[in-house]
Amino acid sequence: MVNVIHMSDIHLSYNADSDNYDSLSKLRHALNDINDKHPGADFMIITGDLTHDGSEESYRLLDKTIK
């Protein structure tokens, strides 16, 4: 059996002025929780709106955070 983690619409934002800036701490908390509770997962899929503003900086932050 393949174990898959699915996250959706994380709306990560690089911009500290954004209403969604706390999304980074929420994402980190979720990833730590996933690693603690599902260490045997084979892979994770993230779908939906990955960033809040679509900026290159937000996508770089996402890439750095999930690696």
C-alpha positions in Angstrom: 0.0 0.0 0.0 1.2 3.5 -0.8 0.9 6.1 1.9 0.2 9.6 0.5 0.0 12.9 2.4 -2.2 15.6 0.6 -2.2 19.3 1.5 -4.2 21.8 -0.3 -4.4 25.6 -0.6 -1.6 26.5 1.8 -1.5 30.2 0.5 2.1 30.7 1.6 3.2 34.3 1.6 6.7 35.9 1.6 5.3 39.4 2.2 5.3 40.3 5.9 2.6 42.9 5.2 0.2 40.2 3.9 -2.8 39.2 5.9 -1.6 35.7 5.3 2.0 36.1 6.6 1.5 33.6 9.5 1.1 30.9 6.8 4.8 30.1 7.1 4.6 29.2 10.7 1.4 27.3 10.1 3.0 25.3 7.2 6.1 24.5 9.3 3.8 23.3 12.2 1.8 21.1 9.7 5.0 19.7 8.2 6.4 18.9 11.7 3.1 17.3 12.6 3.1 15.2 9.5 6.7 14.0 10.0 5.9 13.1 13.6 2.6 11.3 13.0 3.2 9.8 9.5 6.9 9.0 9.2 6.2 6.1 6.8 4.5 8.3 4.2 5.8 7.6 0.7 5.3 11.1 -0.7 3.3 14.3 -0.3 1.2 16.1 -2.8 0.4 19.8 -2.4 -2.4 21.1 -4.6 -4.4 24.3 -5.0 -3.1 27.7 -4.3 0.5 27.2 -3.2 1.2 30.9 -2.6 -1.0 33.7 -1.6 0.3 36.3 -4.0 2.0 34.3 -6.7 5.3 36.1 -6.2 8.6 34.5 -7.1 9.8 35.1 -3.5 6.8 33.2 -2.1 7.6 30.2 -4.4 11.2 30.3 -3.4 10.2 30.3 0.3 7.9 27.3 -0.4 10.7 25.4 -2.1 13.1 26.1 0.8 10.5 25.2 3.4 9.4 21.8 2.0 12.9 20.5 1.1 
